[in-house]
């Protein structure tokens, strides 16, 4: 896919997710089939540039290009400064967050709260695009603030006029958070109104759903977030299905075991052993969520204090699982999507 001046492996994007899309996760998703992965959102507050969290989020050492960094804020000047700062530190694409529904973000009029003020949206986009004229700027937003104010088409046209190179749209309003089902009609409408690429996001959990969303919206690509947590190989499954029309054979348990172990080692190296153990817990939980016989393992995992104990427990669980099953088995009478959502 040709995207913002880069040639991507495909049109599959990893959605930016706070606390999830760190460098190890982005690299893994790219390795397993994603065309582009957007970083966790980085604050536009320059006072926090030196904090450990912000420095980690801005760490792109060894990362496969293009490097897309998402910035968040509500002040045009600060957002412009943040764009320049991140470009100076390796960002090749600047993505602007107008989609986050979290209260702590919206309460300071950032994230999806910005969709309530279309004039401010225009000022922010003009400022950021003008600040980094040689770097493509993209925008992620929702269908609107609430069901009565689905102004995604207006925001999309403002973005195109400002020189934004592509938009990604989550098929929910801010007030919906992540409840209910994503709708794609608004995304399809936006696609008819603007000439820049449109990326569809929301509830894309299977290869079949990915194809449905692409066909329904006419979007240029799809963006996947929560469904890839603990299942980064979803990207290669979708890539294979879109190319061939056939489902890829499920990965053997031994391969899933190897993928998880490599992911854990990358987390330990990136965060250090003490923080790495804590961060690894949630990833291990995601990898095993909904699996037959995994509840006791996940509960026990949260009590293990060391890297060595984590490694040993993961090895024991997956070695035993491989003896009993060729592939991952989810709880009886539940589809994969139901098990993951539980």
Secondary structure, DSSP 8 states (H G I E B T S, - for coil): -EETTEE-SSSEEE---TTT--HHHHHHHHHTT-SEEEEEEEES-GGGTTSHHHHHHT--TT--S--EEEEE-S-HHHHHHHHHHHHHTT-SEEEEEE----HHHHTTT-GGGGGG-HHHHHHHHHHHHHHTTTSEEEEEEEEESBTTB--HHHHHHHHHHHT--EEEEEEEETTTTT-S----HHHHHHHHH-SSEEEEESS--SHHHHHHHHHHH--SEEEE-GGGTT-TTHHHHHHHHHHHSS-----BHHHHHHHHHHHHHHHHHHH-HHHHHHHHHHHHHHHHTTBTT-HHHHHHHTT--SHHHHHHHHHHHHHHHHHH-SB--B-TT--HHHHHH-
